[in-house]
């Protein structure tokens, strides 16, 4: 999932450099959502993994 975040971030940066504002904004928003989702899943896996150790 972090891979897709970086892909959309690169798309946003390239689109912004070429002057495609709406495409850049959409790609940046998708990258933000994927990054937040990645962080939530990562924190949940840390919490779940910590609870399983005995």
C-alpha angles and dihedrals in degrees: 000000000000087000091059090048090057092045092054091044091055090047089052093050094048092046091050091050090051093048101252098138101173094046090047092051093048093049091047091051091050090049091052093049093048092048093051090047089050091051093049093050091045093051091045091052090050091052094045093046092050092052094052096057113097 
